[in-house]
């Protein structure tokens, strides 16, 4: 799992995602995180 995040691709993806999050209101990314959390619990 950790090796995947050491690649330049993962860092660039995280950078784009970070910039995208910066343009969204807090409610949007909190809702997204909650969705991922419950998705992880049930799937």
mmCIF entry with sequence, helices, sheets and N, C-alpha, C, O atoms, coordinates in Angstrom:
data_MODEL
# 
_entry.id   MODEL 
# 
_entity.id                         1 
_entity.type                       polymer 
_entity.pdbx_number_of_molecules   1 
# 
_entity_poly.entity_id                      1 
_entity_poly.type                           'polypeptide(L)' 
_entity_poly.nstd_linkage                   no 
_entity_poly.nstd_monomer                   no 
_entity_poly.pdbx_seq_one_letter_code       
;(UNK)(UNK)(UNK)(UNK)(UNK)(UNK)(UNK)(UNK)(UNK)(UNK)(UNK)(UNK)(UNK)(UNK)(UNK)(UNK)
(UNK)(UNK)(UNK)(UNK)(UNK)(UNK)(UNK)(UNK)(UNK)(UNK)(UNK)(UNK)(UNK)(UNK)(UNK)(UNK)
(UNK)(UNK)(UNK)(UNK)(UNK)(UNK)(UNK)(UNK)(UNK)(UNK)(UNK)
;
_entity_poly.pdbx_seq_one_letter_code_can   XXXXXXXXXXXXXXXXXXXXXXXXXXXXXXXXXXXXXXXXXXX 
_entity_poly.pdbx_strand_id                 A 
# 
loop_
_entity_poly_seq.entity_id 
_entity_poly_seq.num 
_entity_poly_seq.mon_id 
_entity_poly_seq.hetero 
1 1  UNK n 
1 2  UNK n 
1 3  UNK n 
1 4  UNK n 
1 5  UNK n 
1 6  UNK n 
1 7  UNK n 
1 8  UNK n 
1 9  UNK n 
1 10 UNK n 
1 11 UNK n 
1 12 UNK n 
1 13 UNK n 
1 14 UNK n 
1 15 UNK n 
1 16 UNK n 
1 17 UNK n 
1 18 UNK n 
1 19 UNK n 
1 20 UNK n 
1 21 UNK n 
1 22 UNK n 
1 23 UNK n 
1 24 UNK n 
1 25 UNK n 
1 26 UNK n 
1 27 UNK n 
1 28 UNK n 
1 29 UNK n 
1 30 UNK n 
1 31 UNK n 
1 32 UNK n 
1 33 UNK n 
1 34 UNK n 
1 35 UNK n 
1 36 UNK n 
1 37 UNK n 
1 38 UNK n 
1 39 UNK n 
1 40 UNK n 
1 41 UNK n 
1 42 UNK n 
1 43 UNK n 
# 
_struct_asym.id          A 
_struct_asym.entity_id   1 
# 
loop_
_struct_conf.conf_type_id 
_struct_conf.id 
_struct_conf.pdbx_PDB_helix_id 
_struct_conf.beg_label_comp_id 
_struct_conf.beg_label_asym_id 
_struct_conf.beg_label_seq_id 
_struct_conf.pdbx_beg_PDB_ins_code 
_struct_conf.end_label_comp_id 
_struct_conf.end_label_asym_id 
_struct_conf.end_label_seq_id 
_struct_conf.pdbx_end_PDB_ins_code 
_struct_conf.beg_auth_comp_id 
_struct_conf.beg_auth_asym_id 
_struct_conf.beg_auth_seq_id 
_struct_conf.end_auth_comp_id 
_struct_conf.end_auth_asym_id 
_struct_conf.end_auth_seq_id 
_struct_conf.pdbx_PDB_helix_class 
_struct_conf.details 
_struct_conf.pdbx_PDB_helix_length 
HELX_P HELX_P1 AA1 UNK A 2  ? UNK A 5  ? UNK A 2  UNK A 5  1 ? 4  
HELX_P HELX_P2 AA2 UNK A 8  ? UNK A 22 ? UNK A 8  UNK A 22 1 ? 15 
HELX_P HELX_P3 AA3 UNK A 26 ? UNK A 42 ? UNK A 26 UNK A 42 1 ? 17 
# 
_struct_conf_type.id          HELX_P 
_struct_conf_type.criteria    ? 
_struct_conf_type.reference   ? 
# 
loop_
_atom_site.group_PDB 
_atom_site.id 
_atom_site.type_symbol 
_atom_site.label_atom_id 
_atom_site.label_alt_id 
_atom_site.label_comp_id 
_atom_site.label_asym_id 
_atom_site.label_entity_id 
_atom_site.label_seq_id 
_atom_site.pdbx_PDB_ins_code 
_atom_site.Cartn_x 
_atom_site.Cartn_y 
_atom_site.Cartn_z 
_atom_site.occupancy 
_atom_site.B_iso_or_equiv 
_atom_site.pdbx_formal_charge 
_atom_site.auth_seq_id 
_atom_site.auth_comp_id 
_atom_site.auth_asym_id 
_atom_site.auth_atom_id 
_atom_site.pdbx_PDB_model_num 
ATOM 1   N N  . UNK A 1 1  ? 0.839   -1.202 0.000   1.00 0.00 ? 1  UNK A N  1 
ATOM 2   C CA . UNK A 1 1  ? 0.000   0.000  0.000   1.00 0.00 ? 1  UNK A CA 1 
ATOM 3   C C  . UNK A 1 1  ? 0.874   1.250  0.000   1.00 0.00 ? 1  UNK A C  1 
ATOM 4   O O  . UNK A 1 1  ? 0.626   2.184  -0.763  1.00 0.00 ? 1  UNK A O  1 
ATOM 5   N N  . UNK A 1 2  ? 1.893   1.269  0.853   1.00 0.00 ? 2  UNK A N  1 
ATOM 6   C CA . UNK A 1 2  ? 2.751   2.450  0.956   1.00 0.00 ? 2  UNK A CA 1 
ATOM 7   C C  . UNK A 1 2  ? 3.541   2.696  -0.325  1.00 0.00 ? 2  UNK A C  1 
ATOM 8   O O  . UNK A 1 2  ? 3.776   3.842  -0.707  1.00 0.00 ? 2  UNK A O  1 
ATOM 9   N N  . UNK A 1 3  ? 3.952   1.606  -0.989  1.00 0.00 ? 3  UNK A N  1 
ATOM 10  C CA . UNK A 1 3  ? 4.738   1.754  -2.206  1.00 0.00 ? 3  UNK A CA 1 
ATOM 11  C C  . UNK A 1 3  ? 3.975   2.537  -3.270  1.00 0.00 ? 3  UNK A C  1 
ATOM 12  O O  . UNK A 1 3  ? 4.569   3.302  -4.029  1.00 0.00 ? 3  UNK A O  1 
ATOM 13  N N  . UNK A 1 4  ? 2.668   2.347  -3.322  1.00 0.00 ? 4  UNK A N  1 
ATOM 14  C CA . UNK A 1 4  ? 1.867   3.031  -4.330  1.00 0.00 ? 4  UNK A CA 1 
ATOM 15  C C  . UNK A 1 4  ? 1.950   4.552  -4.158  1.00 0.00 ? 4  UNK A C  1 
ATOM 16  O O  . UNK A 1 4  ? 1.959   5.296  -5.138  1.00 0.00 ? 4  UNK A O  1 
ATOM 17  N N  . UNK A 1 5  ? 2.010   4.992  -2.926  1.00 0.00 ? 5  UNK A N  1 
ATOM 18  C CA . UNK A 1 5  ? 2.034   6.426  -2.664  1.00 0.00 ? 5  UNK A CA 1 
ATOM 19  C C  . UNK A 1 5  ? 3.421   7.032  -2.832  1.00 0.00 ? 5  UNK A C  1 
ATOM 20  O O  . UNK A 1 5  ? 3.577   8.252  -2.783  1.00 0.00 ? 5  UNK A O  1 
ATOM 21  N N  . UNK A 1 6  ? 4.429   6.182  -3.030  1.00 0.00 ? 6  UNK A N  1 
ATOM 22  C CA . UNK A 1 6  ? 5.782   6.686  -3.244  1.00 0.00 ? 6  UNK A CA 1 
ATOM 23  C C  . UNK A 1 6  ? 6.049   6.978  -4.713  1.00 0.00 ? 6  UNK A C  1 
ATOM 24  O O  . UNK A 1 6  ? 7.112   7.500  -5.050  1.00 0.00 ? 6  UNK A O  1 
ATOM 25  N N  . UNK A 1 7  ? 5.109   6.653  -5.592  1.00 0.00 ? 7  UNK A N  1 
ATOM 26  C CA . UNK A 1 7  ? 5.299   6.894  -7.015  1.00 0.00 ? 7  UNK A CA 1 
ATOM 27  C C  . UNK A 1 7  ? 4.958   8.335  -7.355  1.00 0.00 ? 7  UNK A C  1 
ATOM 28  O O  . UNK A 1 7  ? 4.152   8.968  -6.672  1.00 0.00 ? 7  UNK A O  1 
ATOM 29  N N  . UNK A 1 8  ? 5.573   8.848  -8.411  1.00 0.00 ? 8  UNK A N  1 
ATOM 30  C CA . UNK A 1 8  ? 5.303   10.224 -8.828  1.00 0.00 ? 8  UNK A CA 1 
ATOM 31  C C  . UNK A 1 8  ? 3.857   10.361 -9.308  1.00 0.00 ? 8  UNK A C  1 
ATOM 32  O O  . UNK A 1 8  ? 3.255   11.425 -9.159  1.00 0.00 ? 8  UNK A O  1 
ATOM 33  N N  . UNK A 1 9  ? 3.293   9.290  -9.885  1.00 0.00 ? 9  UNK A N  1 
ATOM 34  C CA . UNK A 1 9  ? 1.906   9.341  -10.343 1.00 0.00 ? 9  UNK A CA 1 
ATOM 35  C C  . UNK A 1 9  ? 0.958   9.593  -9.184  1.00 0.00 ? 9  UNK A C  1 
ATOM 36  O O  . UNK A 1 9  ? 0.049   10.417 -9.289  1.00 0.00 ? 9  UNK A O  1 
ATOM 37  N N  . UNK A 1 10 ? 1.166   8.888  -8.080  1.00 0.00 ? 10 UNK A N  1 
ATOM 38  C CA . UNK A 1 10 ? 0.299   9.052  -6.920  1.00 0.00 ? 10 UNK A CA 1 
ATOM 39  C C  . UNK A 1 10 ? 0.407   10.476 -6.380  1.00 0.00 ? 10 UNK A C  1 
ATOM 40  O O  . UNK A 1 10 ? -0.594  11.077 -5.991  1.00 0.00 ? 10 UNK A O  1 
ATOM 41  N N  . UNK A 1 11 ? 1.632   11.012 -6.360  1.00 0.00 ? 11 UNK A N  1 
ATOM 42  C CA . UNK A 1 11 ? 1.811   12.379 -5.854  1.00 0.00 ? 11 UNK A CA 1 
ATOM 43  C C  . UNK A 1 11 ? 1.116   13.384 -6.764  1.00 0.00 ? 11 UNK A C  1 
ATOM 44  O O  . UNK A 1 11 ? 0.486   14.318 -6.268  1.00 0.00 ? 11 UNK A O  1 
ATOM 45  N N  . UNK A 1 12 ? 1.213   13.221 -8.081  1.00 0.00 ? 12 UNK A N  1 
ATOM 46  C CA . UNK A 1 12 ? 0.576   14.164 -8.992  1.00 0.00 ? 12 UNK A CA 1 
ATOM 47  C C  . UNK A 1 12 ? -0.945  14.068 -8.883  1.00 0.00 ? 12 UNK A C  1 
ATOM 48  O O  . UNK A 1 12 ? -1.642  15.082 -8.928  1.00 0.00 ? 12 UNK A O  1 
ATOM 49  N N  . UNK A 1 13 ? -1.455  12.840 -8.739  1.00 0.00 ? 13 UNK A N  1 
ATOM 50  C CA . UNK A 1 13 ? -2.892  12.664 -8.559  1.00 0.00 ? 13 UNK A CA 1 
ATOM 51  C C  . UNK A 1 13 ? -3.356  13.334 -7.271  1.00 0.00 ? 13 UNK A C  1 
ATOM 52  O O  . UNK A 1 13 ? -4.390  14.001 -7.250  1.00 0.00 ? 13 UNK A O  1 
ATOM 53  N N  . UNK A 1 14 ? -2.597  13.155 -6.205  1.00 0.00 ? 14 UNK A N  1 
ATOM 54  C CA . UNK A 1 14 ? -2.943  13.769 -4.926  1.00 0.00 ? 14 UNK A CA 1 
ATOM 55  C C  . UNK A 1 14 ? -2.898  15.288 -5.047  1.00 0.00 ? 14 UNK A C  1 
ATOM 56  O O  . UNK A 1 14 ? -3.714  15.984 -4.443  1.00 0.00 ? 14 UNK A O  1 
ATOM 57  N N  . UNK A 1 15 ? -1.952  15.802 -5.820  1.00 0.00 ? 15 UNK A N  1 
ATOM 58  C CA . UNK A 1 15 ? -1.839  17.243 -6.016  1.00 0.00 ? 15 UNK A CA 1 
ATOM 59  C C  . UNK A 1 15 ? -3.058  17.797 -6.741  1.00 0.00 ? 15 UNK A C  1 
ATOM 60  O O  . UNK A 1 15 ? -3.605  18.829 -6.354  1.00 0.00 ? 15 UNK A O  1 
ATOM 61  N N  . UNK A 1 16 ? -3.478  17.105 -7.796  1.00 0.00 ? 16 UNK A N  1 
ATOM 62  C CA . UNK A 1 16 ? -4.667  17.553 -8.526  1.00 0.00 ? 16 UNK A CA 1 
ATOM 63  C C  . UNK A 1 16 ? -5.898  17.463 -7.646  1.00 0.00 ? 16 UNK A C  1 
ATOM 64  O O  . UNK A 1 16 ? -6.741  18.361 -7.649  1.00 0.00 ? 16 UNK A O  1 
ATOM 65  N N  . UNK A 1 17 ? -6.002  16.369 -6.886  1.00 0.00 ? 17 UNK A N  1 
ATOM 66  C CA . UNK A 1 17 ? -7.142  16.189 -5.991  1.00 0.00 ? 17 UNK A CA 1 
ATOM 67  C C  . UNK A 1 17 ? -7.146  17.265 -4.913  1.00 0.00 ? 17 UNK A C  1 
ATOM 68  O O  . UNK A 1 17 ? -8.201  17.791 -4.556  1.00 0.00 ? 17 UNK A O  1 
ATOM 69  N N  . UNK A 1 18 ? -5.959  17.593 -4.396  1.00 0.00 ? 18 UNK A N  1 
ATOM 70  C CA . UNK A 1 18 ? -5.845  18.637 -3.376  1.00 0.00 ? 18 UNK A CA 1 
ATOM 71  C C  . UNK A 1 18 ? -6.292  19.990 -3.909  1.00 0.00 ? 18 UNK A C  1 
ATOM 72  O O  . UNK A 1 18 ? -6.987  20.740 -3.225  1.00 0.00 ? 18 UNK A O  1 
ATOM 73  N N  . UNK A 1 19 ? -5.881  20.297 -5.152  1.00 0.00 ? 19 UNK A N  1 
ATOM 74  C CA . UNK A 1 19 ? -6.295  21.571 -5.750  1.00 0.00 ? 19 UNK A CA 1 
ATOM 75  C C  . UNK A 1 19 ? -7.797  21.584 -5.994  1.00 0.00 ? 19 UNK A C  1 
ATOM 76  O O  . UNK A 1 19 ? -8.451  22.613 -5.825  1.00 0.00 ? 19 UNK A O  1 
ATOM 77  N N  . UNK A 1 20 ? -8.347  20.425 -6.397  1.00 0.00 ? 20 UNK A N  1 
ATOM 78  C CA . UNK A 1 20 ? -9.789  20.331 -6.611  1.00 0.00 ? 20 UNK A CA 1 
ATOM 79  C C  . UNK A 1 20 ? -10.533 20.548 -5.301  1.00 0.00 ? 20 UNK A C  1 
ATOM 80  O O  . UNK A 1 20 ? -11.534 21.263 -5.263  1.00 0.00 ? 20 UNK A O  1 
ATOM 81  N N  . UNK A 1 21 ? -10.044 19.927 -4.218  1.00 0.00 ? 21 UNK A N  1 
ATOM 82  C CA . UNK A 1 21 ? -10.679 20.101 -2.909  1.00 0.00 ? 21 UNK A CA 1 
ATOM 83  C C  . UNK A 1 21 ? -10.641 21.555 -2.473  1.00 0.00 ? 21 UNK A C  1 
ATOM 84  O O  . UNK A 1 21 ? -11.569 22.041 -1.827  1.00 0.00 ? 21 UNK A O  1 
ATOM 85  N N  . UNK A 1 22 ? -9.566  22.250 -2.827  1.00 0.00 ? 22 UNK A N  1 
ATOM 86  C CA . UNK A 1 22 ? -9.418  23.645 -2.414  1.00 0.00 ? 22 UNK A CA 1 
ATOM 87  C C  . UNK A 1 22 ? -10.506 24.522 -3.026  1.00 0.00 ? 22 UNK A C  1 
ATOM 88  O O  . UNK A 1 22 ? -10.820 25.583 -2.487  1.00 0.00 ? 22 UNK A O  1 
ATOM 89  N N  . UNK A 1 23 ? -11.085 24.087 -4.150  1.00 0.00 ? 23 UNK A N  1 
ATOM 90  C CA . UNK A 1 23 ? -12.129 24.878 -4.801  1.00 0.00 ? 23 UNK A CA 1 
ATOM 91  C C  . UNK A 1 23 ? -13.516 24.501 -4.311  1.00 0.00 ? 23 UNK A C  1 
ATOM 92  O O  . UNK A 1 23 ? -14.495 25.161 -4.657  1.00 0.00 ? 23 UNK A O  1 
ATOM 93  N N  . UNK A 1 24 ? -13.611 23.443 -3.504  1.00 0.00 ? 24 UNK A N  1 
ATOM 94  C CA . UNK A 1 24 ? -14.908 22.987 -3.021  1.00 0.00 ? 24 UNK A CA 1 
ATOM 95  C C  . UNK A 1 24 ? -15.162 23.512 -1.604  1.00 0.00 ? 24 UNK A C  1 
ATOM 96  O O  . UNK A 1 24 ? -14.218 23.688 -0.834  1.00 0.00 ? 24 UNK A O  1 
ATOM 97  N N  . UNK A 1 25 ? -16.423 23.761 -1.256  1.00 0.00 ? 25 UNK A N  1 
ATOM 98  C CA . UNK A 1 25 ? -16.753 24.134 0.123   1.00 0.00 ? 25 UNK A CA 1 
ATOM 99  C C  . UNK A 1 25 ? -16.519 22.969 1.069   1.00 0.00 ? 25 UNK A C  1 
ATOM 100 O O  . UNK A 1 25 ? -16.519 21.813 0.648   1.00 0.00 ? 25 UNK A O  1 
ATOM 101 N N  . UNK A 1 26 ? -16.319 23.270 2.344   1.00 0.00 ? 26 UNK A N  1 
ATOM 102 C CA . UNK A 1 26 ? -15.991 22.240 3.334   1.00 0.00 ? 26 UNK A CA 1 
ATOM 103 C C  . UNK A 1 26 ? -17.059 21.145 3.370   1.00 0.00 ? 26 UNK A C  1 
ATOM 104 O O  . UNK A 1 26 ? -16.737 19.967 3.519   1.00 0.00 ? 26 UNK A O  1 
ATOM 105 N N  . UNK A 1 27 ? -18.328 21.533 3.233   1.00 0.00 ? 27 UNK A N  1 
ATOM 106 C CA . UNK A 1 27 ? -19.407 20.548 3.305   1.00 0.00 ? 27 UNK A CA 1 
ATOM 107 C C  . UNK A 1 27 ? -19.261 19.481 2.228   1.00 0.00 ? 27 UNK A C  1 
ATOM 108 O O  . UNK A 1 27 ? -19.564 18.311 2.463   1.00 0.00 ? 27 UNK A O  1 
ATOM 109 N N  . UNK A 1 28 ? -18.793 19.885 1.041   1.00 0.00 ? 28 UNK A N  1 
ATOM 110 C CA . UNK A 1 28 ? -18.684 18.936 -0.066  1.00 0.00 ? 28 UNK A CA 1 
ATOM 111 C C  . UNK A 1 28 ? -17.666 17.853 0.220   1.00 0.00 ? 28 UNK A C  1 
ATOM 112 O O  . UNK A 1 28 ? -17.956 16.671 0.033   1.00 0.00 ? 28 UNK A O  1 
ATOM 113 N N  . UNK A 1 29 ? -16.458 18.236 0.675   1.00 0.00 ? 29 UNK A N  1 
ATOM 114 C CA . UNK A 1 29 ? -15.449 17.197 0.894   1.00 0.00 ? 29 UNK A CA 1 
ATOM 115 C C  . UNK A 1 29 ? -15.695 16.422 2.178   1.00 0.00 ? 29 UNK A C  1 
ATOM 116 O O  . UNK A 1 29 ? -15.289 15.265 2.280   1.00 0.00 ? 29 UNK A O  1 
ATOM 117 N N  . UNK A 1 30 ? -16.355 17.036 3.168   1.00 0.00 ? 30 UNK A N  1 
ATOM 118 C CA . UNK A 1 30 ? -16.717 16.267 4.360   1.00 0.00 ? 30 UNK A CA 1 
ATOM 119 C C  . UNK A 1 30 ? -17.744 15.192 3.993   1.00 0.00 ? 30 UNK A C  1 
ATOM 120 O O  . UNK A 1 30 ? -17.650 14.056 4.457   1.00 0.00 ? 30 UNK A O  1 
ATOM 121 N N  . UNK A 1 31 ? -18.724 15.552 3.161   1.00 0.00 ? 31 UNK A N  1 
ATOM 122 C CA . UNK A 1 31 ? -19.718 14.583 2.705   1.00 0.00 ? 31 UNK A CA 1 
ATOM 123 C C  . UNK A 1 31 ? -19.046 13.459 1.925   1.00 0.00 ? 31 UNK A C  1 
ATOM 124 O O  . UNK A 1 31 ? -19.413 12.293 2.072   1.00 0.00 ? 31 UNK A O  1 
ATOM 125 N N  . UNK A 1 32 ? -18.065 13.805 1.098   1.00 0.00 ? 32 UNK A N  1 
ATOM 126 C CA . UNK A 1 32 ? -17.318 12.817 0.321   1.00 0.00 ? 32 UNK A CA 1 
ATOM 127 C C  . UNK A 1 32 ? -16.563 11.863 1.233   1.00 0.00 ? 32 UNK A C  1 
ATOM 128 O O  . UNK A 1 32 ? -16.585 10.649 1.028   1.00 0.00 ? 32 UNK A O  1 
ATOM 129 N N  . UNK A 1 33 ? -15.890 12.419 2.250   1.00 0.00 ? 33 UNK A N  1 
ATOM 130 C CA . UNK A 1 33 ? -15.138 11.586 3.193   1.00 0.00 ? 33 UNK A CA 1 
ATOM 131 C C  . UNK A 1 33 ? -16.082 10.648 3.950   1.00 0.00 ? 33 UNK A C  1 
ATOM 132 O O  . UNK A 1 33 ? -15.762 9.477  4.151   1.00 0.00 ? 33 UNK A O  1 
ATOM 133 N N  . UNK A 1 34 ? -17.230 11.152 4.363   1.00 0.00 ? 34 UNK A N  1 
ATOM 134 C CA . UNK A 1 34 ? -18.211 10.311 5.059   1.00 0.00 ? 34 UNK A CA 1 
ATOM 135 C C  . UNK A 1 34 ? -18.690 9.190  4.134   1.00 0.00 ? 34 UNK A C  1 
ATOM 136 O O  . UNK A 1 34 ? -18.872 8.056  4.577   1.00 0.00 ? 34 UNK A O  1 
ATOM 137 N N  . UNK A 1 35 ? -18.894 9.502  2.853   1.00 0.00 ? 35 UNK A N  1 
ATOM 138 C CA . UNK A 1 35 ? -19.302 8.483  1.890   1.00 0.00 ? 35 UNK A CA 1 
ATOM 139 C C  . UNK A 1 35 ? -18.253 7.395  1.748   1.00 0.00 ? 35 UNK A C  1 
ATOM 140 O O  . UNK A 1 35 ? -18.592 6.212  1.707   1.00 0.00 ? 35 UNK A O  1 
ATOM 141 N N  . UNK A 1 36 ? -16.981 7.778  1.671   1.00 0.00 ? 36 UNK A N  1 
ATOM 142 C CA . UNK A 1 36 ? -15.889 6.808  1.585   1.00 0.00 ? 36 UNK A CA 1 
ATOM 143 C C  . UNK A 1 36 ? -15.827 5.970  2.862   1.00 0.00 ? 36 UNK A C  1 
ATOM 144 O O  . UNK A 1 36 ? -15.609 4.760  2.810   1.00 0.00 ? 36 UNK A O  1 
ATOM 145 N N  . UNK A 1 37 ? -16.019 6.624  4.006   1.00 0.00 ? 37 UNK A N  1 
ATOM 146 C CA . UNK A 1 37 ? -15.966 5.933  5.293   1.00 0.00 ? 37 UNK A CA 1 
ATOM 147 C C  . UNK A 1 37 ? -17.038 4.850  5.377   1.00 0.00 ? 37 UNK A C  1 
ATOM 148 O O  . UNK A 1 37 ? -16.741 3.705  5.717   1.00 0.00 ? 37 UNK A O  1 
ATOM 149 N N  . UNK A 1 38 ? -18.289 5.213  5.066   1.00 0.00 ? 38 UNK A N  1 
ATOM 150 C CA . UNK A 1 38 ? -19.366 4.233  5.127   1.00 0.00 ? 38 UNK A CA 1 
ATOM 151 C C  . UNK A 1 38 ? -19.233 3.196  4.024   1.00 0.00 ? 38 UNK A C  1 
ATOM 152 O O  . UNK A 1 38 ? -19.589 2.035  4.222   1.00 0.00 ? 38 UNK A O  1 
ATOM 153 N N  . UNK A 1 39 ? -18.723 3.601  2.861   1.00 0.00 ? 39 UNK A N  1 
ATOM 154 C CA . UNK A 1 39 ? -18.460 2.636  1.796   1.00 0.00 ? 39 UNK A CA 1 
ATOM 155 C C  . UNK A 1 39 ? -17.459 1.587  2.255   1.00 0.00 ? 39 UNK A C  1 
ATOM 156 O O  . UNK A 1 39 ? -17.610 0.404  1.949   1.00 0.00 ? 39 UNK A O  1 
ATOM 157 N N  . UNK A 1 40 ? -16.438 2.017  2.989   1.00 0.00 ? 40 UNK A N  1 
ATOM 158 C CA . UNK A 1 40 ? -15.437 1.090  3.509   1.00 0.00 ? 40 UNK A CA 1 
ATOM 159 C C  . UNK A 1 40 ? -16.032 0.151  4.550   1.00 0.00 ? 40 UNK A C  1 
ATOM 160 O O  . UNK A 1 40 ? -15.645 -1.015 4.635   1.00 0.00 ? 40 UNK A O  1 
ATOM 161 N N  . UNK A 1 41 ? -16.973 0.658  5.341   1.00 0.00 ? 41 UNK A N  1 
ATOM 162 C CA . UNK A 1 41 ? -17.594 -0.181 6.374   1.00 0.00 ? 41 UNK A CA 1 
ATOM 163 C C  . UNK A 1 41 ? -18.464 -1.277 5.761   1.00 0.00 ? 41 UNK A C  1 
ATOM 164 O O  . UNK A 1 41 ? -18.410 -2.430 6.189   1.00 0.00 ? 41 UNK A O  1 
ATOM 165 N N  . UNK A 1 42 ? -19.261 -0.916 4.763   1.00 0.00 ? 42 UNK A N  1 
ATOM 166 C CA . UNK A 1 42 ? -20.256 -1.850 4.241   1.00 0.00 ? 42 UNK A CA 1 
ATOM 167 C C  . UNK A 1 42 ? -19.771 -2.644 3.044   1.00 0.00 ? 42 UNK A C  1 
ATOM 168 O O  . UNK A 1 42 ? -20.373 -3.656 2.685   1.00 0.00 ? 42 UNK A O  1 
ATOM 169 N N  . UNK A 1 43 ? -18.676 -2.192 2.415   1.00 0.00 ? 43 UNK A N  1 
ATOM 170 C CA . UNK A 1 43 ? -18.118 -2.932 1.281   1.00 0.00 ? 43 UNK A CA 1 
ATOM 171 C C  . UNK A 1 43 ? -16.661 -3.228 1.547   1.00 0.00 ? 43 UNK A C  1 
ATOM 172 O O  . UNK A 1 43 ? -15.995 -3.846 0.717   1.00 0.00 ? 43 UNK A O  1 
# 
